[in-house]
């Protein structure tokens, strides 16, 4: 069906995506696609990376957008550009007042962290590589929830930079 869509035919493109990619990555791209192919409709299925890969394997979706998946022979994969992680601090916390747009990893040991479950091993390893043992207060499956918790002053959400657009708040300060 994707080939038919490329030829300008009408149809429905089924997309599997993580919630954050669906909200941060897709809208602008779907807009451009829709301008070029106005007769194409969409169905979007949201889930975590494993869920998106399962939807692809079962043929429920034709296109999957997922983070941190393994390269495989079953699919043609197009990697995204590398994206830095950011820490979303409650604006009134002392750590948010640190100079610059970056935060030293050692500072993360002083605050409760809110992290996406899939990023937890990477964040732990990075902290430990710098001699820091972080306190991960919450592992979650949706960065919007983690950002909402940070907005409520429960901790510091560590998320991909593109997630900053998902939960706009004047109560959060973002640092690389």
N, C-alpha and C positions, 0 to 999 in steps of 0.2 A: 504493500500500500504506500510506503514511503516513496517509491519510484513514481507511482501514479501522482502523488502530491507534487513531486518535483516537476512533472510535466504540466502542472497547472490544473489538474483535475480537481473536482470537489471531493470532499471526504472528511473524515475525522481522524486527527492525529492523536494517538493515545500516548501520554507522557507519564512516566513514573519519576518522582522526585522527592527529595527530602524537603521538609517544610521550609527550612531556611533558604534552600536554593530556589524553591518555588516562589518564594516571596521576594528574594533579593536578586536572583540571577535571571529568572524567566521573564518577568513583565516586559522589559525593554526589548528582549529578543523576540518574544511572541508578537509584540507590536510591529516590529520590522517584518517578521514573517507574514503576519496578517495583512500588512499593506501590500505585500507582493502576491499573496494568495488569499484574497478576501473571501473565497468560497469555502475555505477550509475551517472546520470547527475543531474544537479541542475537548479532550477529556483528560483530567489531571488526577493521578492517584498519588497520594502522599504516604510516605513511610520512611523508615530508616534505611541505611544502605543495604542491609540484608533483605529487607522487604522489597526494595526497588529491584534488586537482582533477581529475587524470586518472581516478581511480576514479569520481568523480561523473560526468564526461563520458561514460564508458563504461557507466554504469548499474550498476556493480558495487555501489555504496553509495547509500543514499537520503539520508543526512545526512553532511555533511562538516564537520569542525572543523579550522580551519587559522589560522595567524597570518600577518599581513602579506600578505594576498592583495589583488589589485586588485578594485575594485567592477566587477561585470559585469552585463549584462542577462540572462545565462543562468540565474542563480540568485537566489533571495531570500536576502539576506544580513542577518544580525543581528550587529552589531558588539559586541564585548566592551568592557567598561570599560577605559580606559587602565590600564596596569600599569607600575609603575616597574621599572627594572633594578636589580639588586644585584650587588655584588662579593663573592664568597665567598673570603675570605682564610684561609690556614692560620693557626690561632689563635696560633701562636708567632712569626709574622712581625712585625717592628716596625710595619709599616703597619697591622696589625690592632689595634694599641694606640691608634691615633688616637682622640681624644675624639669622642663622639657616635655617632649611628647612620648618619651620612652620611660619605662620603669625597670629598675634592676630586678632580676629574678629573686635576689635575696629578700627583697621587700615582700614577695608573695608568701614568705613563711610567716609573716606577722598578721595575715588576714585569712578569714575563712574563704575558701574558693568554691565557686559554682561552675562546674565544667560539663561539657557534653560527654556522655559516656564513651563515645568513640575516640575522643581526644584525651581521655584520662591517662592512658599509658604514655603517650607522648609528653604530656605536661609533667607527669611524675618523673620520667626519665630526664627531661630537660632540667627540672629543679634539682634532682639528685646529682646530675653532672656538674652543677654549680654549688654542691655542698649544702643544699637546702632541702629540708623535709617539709613539704607543704601539708596543710590541713585541708583536705577536700571535704567540705561540709556537705555538698550535694553533687551527685552525678545524675544528669537528666538526659532526656531524649529530644528536647526541643529547646533551641537557644532562646526563643521568645520567652519561655518560662524562666530560664536562667536570668535573662535580662530583667524580667519583671521582679524577680527576687532581689537582684542587685538594686533595682530602683526602690525596693522596699527596705533597703539597708540591711539585708540579711547576710550579704557577703559580696565578694568581687567575682563577677562573671568573666571567665576567660573564654573568648569566642573568636572565630574568624572575623577579620576586619569587615567583610561584607555584611555581617550580622548587625552592625551598628545601625543600619537603616530599618531593621525589623521592628524595633520598639523605641521610637524616638522619645527622648526624655531630657528635660533640662536639669534633671537631678543626677545625671551620670556624667563622669569624665572618663574619656577613653585614652589609654596610653599603650603604645606598642610594648 
